[in-house]
């Protein structure tokens, strides 16, 4: 019966992530265990790609094989590896099992097997049961058989990717590179996945892209993803922080200079445009450029020519522009602080990066990532969140976005140790060391009673209403297993009107 279910999932027309998630859920039910996790190996690090029975923030964890002897042992063998209940090897999932969050896995069965694709190590599959004796000899042998089906599922996923690449090549498009290249963007929310698909499409063109978003959303990571999925990925990516360019040096930095062009110019020097020739130039915080440089930048974008400071002859360059800003450049144009013609040149394809507060449970995935980083940095056995801390993280508005979340987790981990937590224990972070603002009577509240950041309270009423509508629709969809019809009944609206509203809010 288990084999039939696994084969059905393997042959079904499903997105790869859904297929792998269904496979691990089926394995958990078939082996009657507490948790199953499928992890992929990249550069000596194992990253969960599908799990069942572990807390959601485990998806953001990254397990360095050299630091986790159980995972290293599994990887070193092609057969089922079994750890007895009295094994003294530390368990990477201590405190992360859904049924007993925050508790060590002292007495339990654990087994795992390495996975190979086309002769190369791909990752591992681990199974944990909370009752000793759950995995007998028959279970050990069965895991080896089922591992072949998991490997087949990975091959199917790879074949589907290769077929897409061939189709794109046939149409003269650019084949996409592996996820994870150019910096990892963590999260599984619908709004993030939709954005990543959009970026993958626009990356194949040479259109200038303007990334906009609040401070701390990770615009640089999205810019690198665009670069890695473009036809120029084998050519240079040159980054310029426009906010850090003094006006007196900005022209030289961007366009270069010749010897003697100004005091201190003892040799000729190419600018960033020439350094990026054939590749991509990433102009971070482009809204901070002084007006005098904006005019010269516009000329470079219009004609594909740059002129070194002190030189009469222009030089031809072939550069793809990606720009980023946390400003509302359209407002800057209206105020006269940013050139309208340059704005239209940069924003041929504008992309808005959603703030963390609109990404739902992605905050827990990202929190798991930062927890694992701090666990290794501080030498803690296990570092996790209490259920109350998870609730506090998901309810907070995150005006500083991902960067603020990273700092909050790092501070809380240090505070916990400073208040007496032992490094050889499972350290569970409660809401108190997170030090997040708590809503009080009379405070400005957003969706779900969320305290609004000062910047949010000043946002137009229409934007605040739309944010509440998005959250309500997402919550109704989650409670309805993705069924729009049931979500419409839950919200008390006509289904067709809900679809129209979702389109207007960018949810479909």
NUVEXGU-962232 format. One record per atom (N, C-alpha, C): residue in one letter; x, y, z. Coordinates in steps of 0.1 Angstrom, whole numbers, plus 5000, padded with zeros to 4 digits. Layout:
<pts>
AXYZ/...
</pts>
This chain:
<pts>
X500849885000/X500050005000/X500950135000/X501950125008/X502850245009/X503550264996/X504050154990/X504650164977/X503750224966/X502450184966/X501550234956/X501350384958/X501250424971/X501050574973/X502350644968/X503450594971/X504750664967/X504850674952/X504450564945/X504550554931/X503550654925/X502350664931/X501350754926/X501850904927/X502450934938/X502951074939/X504151094930/X504950994927/X506051004918/X505651034904/X504550964900/X504150984886/X503151094884/X502651154895/X501651254893/X502251384888/X501451464881/X501851594875/X501751694886/X502851704894/X502851794906/X504151884905/X504052004911/X505252084913/X506252004921/X507552014919/X508551934926/X508451944941/X508252074946/X508152094960/X506952014966/X505852014959/X504651944964/X504951794964/X505551744953/X505751604952/X506651554964/X507751624967/X508651584977/X507951594991/X507151694993/X506451715006/X505451595008/X504751554997/X503851444998/X504551315001/X505751294995/X506451174997/X506951165012/X507451275018/X507851255032/X506651235041/X505551295038/X504351275046/X503851135045/X503951075033/X503550935032/X504550845040/X505850875039/X506750795047/X506550805062/X506150915067/X505950935081/X504750845085/X503750845077/X502550765080/X502850625079/X503650585068/X503950445066/X504850385077/X505750455082/X506650405092/X506150435106/X505050505108/X504450535121/X505450605130/X506050705124/X507150775132/X506750925135/X507550985143/X507251125147/X507651235137/X508751205129/X509251315120/X510051245109/X509851305097/X510651265085/X511151395079/X512451395075/X513051515069/X513951475057/X513751545046/X514551525034/X515451645033/X516751625032/X517751725032/X518651715020/X518951835014/X519851835002/X521151885006/X522251815000/X523651855003/X524151954993/X524752064998/X525352154989/X526552214997/X527752194992/X528952254998/X529152225012/X528852095016/X529152055030/X528052095039/X526952145034/X525752185043/X524552115038/X523752065048/X522451995045/X521352095048/X520452115038/X519352205039/X518052125038/X517052135047/X515852075045/X515052125033/X514552035025/X513752075013/X512252025015/X512051925024/X510651885027/X510751815041/X509751835049/X509751775062/X508351755067/X508151665076/X506851645082/X507051595097/X506451665106/X506651635120/X507651725127/X508351815120/X509251905127/X508552045126/X508952135135/X508352265135/X508752335123/X507952435118/X508152495105/X509452565104/X509952625115/X511152705114/X512352615111/X512152485111/X513252395108/X513652405093/X512652445085/X512952465070/X514052565068/X514252655077/X515252755075/X516552715081/X516652605087/X517952555093/X518852515082/X520152525085/X521252475076/X522152405085/X522352275082/X523152185091/X524552155084/X525552215090/X526952195085/X527352055089/X527551965079/X527851825081/X528951805091/X529951885090/X531151865099/X530751885114/X529651955117/X529251985130/X528151895135/X527651805127/X526551715131/X526951565128/X527551495138/X528051365135/X527051265131/X525751275135/X524751185130/X524551195115/X524451325111/X524251345096/X525451305088/X526651325094/X527851285087/X527951135086/X527551065097/X527550915096/X526550865086/X525350925085/X524450875075/X524950895061/X525651015058/X526151045045/X527350945041/X528050895051/X529150815048/X528850675044/X527550635045/X527150495042/X526050495031/X526050385023/X525050375013/X523850285018/X524050235030/X522950145036/X522250225047/X521150175052/X520450235063/X521350245075/X521350365081/X522150395093/X521150405105/X521450325115/X520550315127/X521250375139/X520650455147/X521150505159/X520350455171/X520950375180/X520150325191/X519650435201/X518650405209/X518150505218/X519150565227/X520150485231/X521150525240/X522450595233/X522250625220/X523450685213/X523750815220/X525050845221/X525550965227/X525851075217/X525551045204/X525751155194/X524651255195/X524951385194/X523951485195/X522951475183/X521651505186/X520651495176/X520451635170/X520551655157/X520251785151/X518851835153/X517951745156/X516551795157/X516051805171/X517051815181/X516651835195/X515851965196/X514651955202/X513752065204/X512952115192/X513052035181/X512452075168/X511251985164/X510951885172/X509851795169/X508551855173/X507551855164/X506351915167/X505651865179/X505651735181/X504951675192/X505551715206/X506851745206/X507451775219/X508451895217/X507952005213/X508852125210/X509552165222/X510852185220/X511752235231/X512252125240/X511952005237/X512451895246/X513451815238/X514451765246/X515551675240/X514951545236/X515551475226/X515051345221/X515951245228/X515751225241/X516551125249/X516350985245/X515050945245/X514750805242/X513950795229/X514550755218/X513750745206/X514550665196/X513850625185/X514550555174/X514850655163/X516050635157/X516450725147/X517150645136/X516750665123/X517450605112/X517450695101/X518450675092/X518550755080/X519350685069/X519250745057/X519950685046/X520350795036/X521550775031/X522050875021/X521350855007/X521250965000/X520650954987/X521650994976/X521650924965/X522550954954/X521750974941/X522151064933/X521551084920/X522651084910/X522550994900/X523550984889/X524950964895/X524950884906/X526250844912/X526850944921/X526251064923/X526751164932/X525851184944/X526551204956/X525651224968/X524751344966/X523451324969/X522551434967/X522051484981/X521951404991/X521451445004/X521151325013/X520251345023/X519951235032/X518451245035/X517951125039/X516551115044/X516651065058/X516051135068/X516051095082/X514651065087/X514550965096/X513250935102/X513550925117/X512650985125/X512750985140/X511350935146/X511450835155/X510250785162/X510450815176/X509450865183/X509550905197/X509450785207/X509250665202/X509150545210/X510250445206/X511050405215/X512150315212/X511550175207/X512150125197/X511649995192/X510750005180/X510450125176/X509550145164/X510150095152/X511450115150/X512150075137/X512749935139/X512149835134/X512749695135/X513649665123/X514149545122/X514949515110/X514249525097/X512949495097/X512149505085/X512049655080/X511949745090/X511849885087/X513249935081/X514349875086/X515649915081/X515749875066/X515349755063/X515349715049/X514449785040/X513249815046/X512249885038/X512750025034/X513450095043/X513950225041/X514850225028/X515650125027/X516550115015/X515750105002/X514650035003/X513750024991/X513150154987/X512550224998/X511850344996/X512850464992/X514050444997/X515050554993/X515250554978/X515150444971/X515250434957/X514150514950/X512950514956/X511850594951/X512050744953/X512650784965/X512950924967/X513950964957/X514950884955/X516050924945/X515350934931/X514350854928/X513650864915/X512950994914/X512251034926/X511551154926/X512451274923/X513651274929/X514651374926/X515051374912/X515251254906/X515651254892/X514551314883/X513251274886/X512151334879/X512151484879/X512351534891/X512451684893/X513551744884/X514751674884/X515851724876/X515551714861/X514851604857/X514451584843/X513551694839/X512551724847/X511551834844/X512351964842/X513251994851/X514052114850/X514852124837/X515452004833/X516251994821/X515352014808/X514151954809/X513251974798/X512852114796/X512552184807/X512252324806/X513352404800/X514652374804/X515752434799/X515952414784/X515652294779/X515652264765/X514652334757/X513452344763/X512352424756/X512752564755/X513352624765/X513752764765/X514852784755/X515852684754/X516952704745/X516452694731/X515452614728/X514852594715/X514152724710/X513652804720/X513052934717/X513953044719/X515253014720/X516253124721/X516253184735/X515753124745/X515753184758/X516853134767/X517053184779/X518153144787/X517753034797/X518552934798/X518252824807/X518452874822/X517652834831/X517752884844/X518752804852/X519452864862/X520352794870/X519752734882/X520452654889/X519952594901/X519452694912/X518352664919/X517952754930/X519152754940/X519252864946/X520252884957/X521552954952/X521752954938/X522853024933/X522753174935/X523853244939/X523853384940/X523153434953/X523153344963/X522553384976/X521153324978/X520853274990/X519653204992/X518553294997/X517353284990/X516253364994/X515253265000/X515053275014/X514353175021/X512853215022/X511953115021/X510553135023/X509753055014/X508553025018/X507652945010/X506253015008/X506153135012/X504853205010/X504453224995/X503153224993/X502753244979/X503253374973/X503253484981/X503653614975/X505153604971/X505953534979/X507353524976/X507553434964/X506953324963/X507153234952/X506653294939/X505553374940/X505153444928/X506153544923/X506753614933/X507753714929/X508953644923/X509453534929/X510653464923/X510353414909/X509153364906/X508853324893/X508853444883/X508353554888/X508453674879/X509853724877/X510653714887/X512053754885/X512853654875/X512553534876/X513153434867/X512853464852/X511653514850/X511253544836/X511953674832/X511853774840/X512453904835/X513953894835/X514553804842/X516053784842/X516553744828/X515653674821/X516053624808/X516153734797/X515553854801/X515653964791/X516854054795/X517054154788/X518054254791/X517454384796/X516254384800/X515554504804/X516154554817/X516254684818/X516554744831/X515554714842/X515954674854/X514954644864/X515154734876/X514054784881/X514154864893/X513454794905/X514254754915/X513854684927/X513454784937/X512254794942/X511854884953/X511354804965/X511654864976/X511154794988/X511754865001/X511154835012/X511554895024/X512954855028/X513654925037/X514954895041/X514954755048/X515854675045/X516054545052/X515254425045/X514654445033/X513954335027/X514854245019/X516154285017/X517054195010/X517154224995/X517054344991/X517054384977/X518354324970/X519454324977/X520654274971/X520554134967/X519954054975/X519753904972/X518953894959/X517853974958/X517053964946/X517754004934/X518554104935/X519454154924/X520354044920/X520953974929/X521853864926/X521153754919/X519953724923/X519153624917/X518853654902/X518553784900/X518353824886/X519653804878/X520753844883/X522053824876/X522353674874/X522153594884/X522553454882/X521653384872/X520453434869/X519553364860/X519453434847/X520453524844/X520453594832/X521553534822/X521553584810/X522453534800/X523853594803/X523953694812/X525253754815/X525853694828/X525353584833/X525853534845/X527353494845/X527853474833/X529353434832/X530153564830/X529553674830/X530253804829/X530153874843/X530853984845/X530954044858/X529654104863/X529454094876/X528454164883/X529154274892/X528954394889/X529554504896/X528554584904/X528754594917/X527854664926/X528354794930/X527454894930/X527755034935/X526755074945/X527255114957/X526355174967/X526355324965/X525255364958/X525155504954/X525055594967/X524555544978/X524455634990/X525855654996/X526755574993/X528155594999/X529055664989/X528555714978/X529455784968/X529455934971/X530555994976/X530656144977/X530456204963/X529756314963/X529456384950/X530756414942/X531756444950/X533056484943/X533756364936/X533456244941/X534056124935/X533156044927/X531856074927/X530855984921/X531155964906/X531456074899/X531656064885/X532855984881/X533955994889/X535155914887/X534855764890/X534055744900/X533755604904/X532955534893/X531955604888/X531055544878/X531755534864/X532355644860/X532755654846/X534355654844/X535055664855/X536555654854/X537155794852/X538455794852/X539155924849/X540555894843/X541155994837/X542455984831/X543456044841/X544756014838/X545756074847/X545756224846/X545856284858/X545856434858/X544456504857/X543456424857/X542056474856/X541756564868/X542256534879/X541956614891/X543156594901/X543256674911/X544356654921/X544256514927/X545356444926/X545456314932/X545256204921/X544856234909/X544656134898/X545956104892/X546756024899/X548155994894/X548155884883/X547055824880/X547055724870/X545655714864/X545455664852/X544155654847/X543455534853/X542155544854/X541355444861/X540055424854/X539655304851/X538355274845/X537255284856/X536055324852/X534955334862/X534255204863/X533155204871/X532355084873/X531655034860/X531255134852/X530555094839/X531455004831/X532755054829/X533654974821/X533954834828/X534054834841/X534354714848/X533254614846/X531954664844/X530854574842/X530554544827/X531354594818/X531154574804/X530854424800/X529754404794/X529354274790/X528554204801/X528554264813/X527854204824/X526754294829/X526654294843/X525554364850/X526054464860/X525454584860/X525854684870/X524654704879/X524854674892/X523854694902/X524054824910/X523054914908/X523155044914/X522255044926/X522855014938/X522055004950/X521755144956/X520555164961/X520155294966/X520355404956/X519855384944/X520055474933/X519355604935/X518355604944/X517655734947/X518555834954/X519655794959/X520555884966/X521555954957/X521555934944/X522455994935/X522256144934/X523256224935/X523056374934/X522656404919/X521956514918/X521356554905/X522456564894/X523656614897/X524656624886/X525056494881/X525056394889/X525456254884/X524256194877/X523056224881/X521856164874/X521856194859/X522256324856/X522256364841/X523356274834/X524456254840/X525556174833/X525156034832/X524455984842/X524055844842/X522955824831/X522055914830/X521055914819/X521755904806/X522755974803/X523455974790/X524055844788/X524655784798/X525255644797/X524155544793/X522955554799/X521955454797/X521355474783/X521255594779/X520655624766/X521455584754/X522755614755/X523655584744/X524655474745/X524655414757/X525655304760/X527055354759/X527255484762/X528555544762/X528955604775/X530155594779/X530755654791/X531955734787/X532155844794/X533255934791/X534055954804/X535355904804/X536155914816/X536356064819/X536456094831/X536756234835/X538056284830/X538056394823/X539256444817/X539556394803/X538656304797/X538956254784/X537856304775/X538256324762/X537256384752/X536556274745/X537156154743/X536556054735/X535655954743/X534355944740/X533555844748/X533855704744/X533555614754/X533855474752/X532455394752/X532355294743/X531155214742/X531155104753/X530055084760/X529954974769/X528554904767/X528554784771/X527354694770/X527054644784/X526154714791/X525854684805/X524354674807/X523954564815/X522554554819/X522454614833/X521454704835/X521354774847/X520254714856/X520654694869/X519654654879/X519854764890/X518754834893/X518754944903/X517854904915/X518154954927/X517354934938/X517255054947/X516155074953/X515855194962/X514855164972/X514955224984/X513955214994/X513055344994/X513355434984/X512555554982/X511355524973/X510355614974/X509355614963/X509755714953/X510455654942/X511155744932/X510055824925/X508855774923/X507855854916/X507555984924/X507555974937/X507356094945/X508556184945/X509756124944/X510956204943/X510956284930/X510356224919/X510256284906/X509356404908/X508156384914/X507256494916/X507856604924/X508656574934/X509256674943/X510456744936/X510956684924/X512056744917/X513356704921/X513556604930/X514856564935/X515356444927/X514556394918/X515056284909/X514556314895/X515356294885/X515056324871/X513956224866/X512956284860/X511856194855/X512356104843/X513256164834/X513656074823/X514555964828/X515355984838/X516155884844/X515355774851/X514355824858/X513355724865/X512755634854/X512355684843/X511655604833/X512655514826/X513955554825/X514955464820/X515255344829/X515255374842/X515655274852/X514455174854/X513255224854/X512055144858/X511355084846/X512055044836/X511454974824/X510654854830/X511254784839/X510554674846/X510654694861/X509654754867/X509654774882/X509254654889/X509954624900/X509554504908/X509554554923/X508454524929/X508254564944/X508554444952/X509554454961/X509854344970/X508954354982/X508154254986/X507154264997/X507854275010/X507354355019/X507854355033/X507654225040/X508354205051/X508354075058/X506954055064/X506254155068/X504954145074/X503854095064/X504154095051/X503154045042/X503553905037/X504553845043/X505053715038/X504653595048/X503653625057/X503053515065/X504153445073/X504053305072/X504953225081/X506353215076/X506753295065/X508153305061/X508953355073/X508353435082/X509153485093/X509753375102/X509053265103/X509453145111/X510553075103/X510453065090/X511552995082/X512853075084/X512753205082/X513953295083/X514453285098/X513553285107/X513953275121/X514753155124/X514353035118/X515052915119/X516452925114/X516552995102/X517853015096/X518853085106/X518353195111/X519153275120/X519453205134/X518453125138/X518653045150/X519852945148/X519852885137/X520952785134/X522352855133/X522352975127/X523553055126/X524053085140/X523153135149/X523553175162/X523853055171/X523252935169/X523552815176/X524952775174/X525352775161/X526752745158/X527752845163/X527352975161/X528253085165/X528553085180/X527553055188/X527653055203/X527952925209/X527952815201/X528352685206/X527252625215/X525952655211/X524852605219/X524352465213/X523952375222/X523552245217/X522352255208/X521352335212/X520152355204/X519552485208/X519052565198/X518452695200/X517152695192/X516052725199/X514752725193/X513852825199/X512652835193/X511652925198/X510552855206/X510052915216/X508852865223/X507652895214/X506552825216/X505352855208/X504853005210/X505053055222/X504653195225/X505653295217/X506853255216/X507853335208/X507453335194/X507153215188/X506753215174/X505553305172/X504553295181/X503353385179/X503753535180/X504753565188/X505153705189/X505853745176/X506653655170/X507353695158/X506353715146/X505353625145/X504453635134/X503453745136/X503253795148/X502353905150/X502954045149/X504254055150/X504954185149/X505054235135/X505054365134/X505054435121/X506354435113/X507454415119/X508754415113/X509054535104/X509054655110/X509454775102/X510854765096/X511754695102/X513154675097/X513254545089/X512154475087/X512154355078/X513154245082/X513754175072/X514554065075/X515854105083/X516354215080/X517554265088/X517254275103/X516054335105/X515654345119/X515454215126/X514854115119/X514653985124/X515953915128/X516953935119/X518253875122/X518853935135/X518754065136/X519254125148/X518454085161/X517154075160/X516354035171/X516753895176/X516953805167/X517253665171/X518653665177/X519653735171/X520953735176/X521053795191/X520353905193/X520253965206/X519653875216/X518453805212/X517753725221/X518653605226/X519353545216/X520253435219/X521253465230/X521953585228/X522953635237/X522353665251/X521153725251/X520453755263/X520153625271/X519653525264/X519353395271/X520553335278/X521653345271/X522853285277/X523353375289/X523153505287/X523553605298/X522653585310/X521453535308/X520553515320/X520653375326/X521653295322/X521953175329/X521653045321/X521253055308/X520952935300/X522352865298/X522352735298/X523552655296/X523752615281/X524952625277/X525252595262/X524952445259/X525052355269/X524852215266/X523452165268/X522552265270/X521052235270/X520352285258/X519152245257/X518252305246/X517852445251/X518252545245/X517952685249/X516652725241/X515552755248/X514352795242/X514152935245/X513953015234/X513753155235/X512353185237/X512053265248/X510653305251/X510453445245/X509253495246/X509053635240/X509853745247/X510153725260/X510753835267/X512153875262/X513053785259/X514353825254/X514353875239/X513153845232/X513053905219/X512854055219/X512254105231/X512154245233/X511354315222/X510254255218/X509454315207/X508354395214/X507954505207/X506854595213/X505554505214/X504854525225/X503654455228/X502454555226/X501454515219/X500254615217/X499654635231/X499254765233/X498554805245/X497254865241/X496354875251/X495054935248/X495255075243/X494655115232/X494855245226/X495955255216/X496855155215/X497855155205/X497255145191/X497955185181/X497555165167/X497755025164/X496754955159/X496854805156/X496654785142/X497354685136/X497154645123/X496354525123/X496454445112/X495754315110/X496154225122/X495154145127/X495454045137/X495954105150/X495654235153/X496154295165/X497554325164/X498154335153/X499554355152/X499954505154/X500954535163/X501354675165/X501954725153/X501454845149/X502054905137/X503254975140/X504254965130/X505455045131/X505155195129/X505955285134/X505655425132/X505455465117/X506255405108/X506155435094/X504855385089/X504255275095/X503055225090/X501855325093/X501855385105/X500755465109/X500555585100/X501755615093/X501655735084/X501255695070/X501055565067/X500755525054/X499355555050/X499055575037/X497655615034/X496655505038/X495455555041/X494455465046/X494155345037/X494155375023/X493855275013/X494855155015/X496155195016/X497255085017/X496955005030/X496655065041/X496454995053/X495154905052/X494154945045/X492954865043/X493354745034/X494054775024/X494454665015/X495354555022/X496154605031/X497054505039/X496154415047/X495154475054/X494254395062/X493454295053/X493054345041/X492254255032/X493154135028/X494454165024/X495354055020/X495453955031/X495754005043/X495953905054/X494653825057/X493553885056/X492253815059/X492053705048/X492353735035/X492153645024/X493153525026/X494453555029/X495453455031/X495053355042/X494553415054/X494153335065/X492953245061/X492053295054/X490853215050/X491253105040/X492153135031/X492653035022/X493452925029/X494252965039/X495052865046/X494052775054/X492952835060/X492052755067/X491152665058/X491152695045/X490252625036/X491152535026/X492352505030/X493252425022/X493352475008/X493452605006/X493652664993/X492352674984/X491152634990/X489952634982/X489352784982/X489352844970/X488752984970/X487252984973/X486552874969/X485152874971/X484852874986/X485552784994/X485352775008/X485852905015/X486952965010/X487453085016/X486353195014/X485753205002/X484653305000/X483553285010/X483153155013/X482053135022/X482453175036/X483753145040/X484253185053/X484253335055/X484553405044/X484653555045/X483253615043/X482353535038/X480953595036/X480853685024/X481653645013/X481553725001/X481253634989/X480853694978/X480653614966/X481953564960/X482053444956/X483253384951/X483853474939/X483053514930/X483553594919/X484153724924/X483453784934/X483953914939/X485353894946/X485453774953/X486653744960/X487853734950/X487553664938/X488553654928/X489053794923/X488053874920/X488354014915/X489154084925/X488754074938/X489554144948/X490954094949/X491153964949/X492453904949/X493353944938/X492753954926/X493554004915/X493954154917/X493054234922/X493454374925/X494454394936/X494454294945/X495454304956/X496754234953/X496854174941/X498054104937/X498253974943/X497153904948/X497253774954/X497053664943/X496653694931/X496453594921/X497153644908/
</pts>
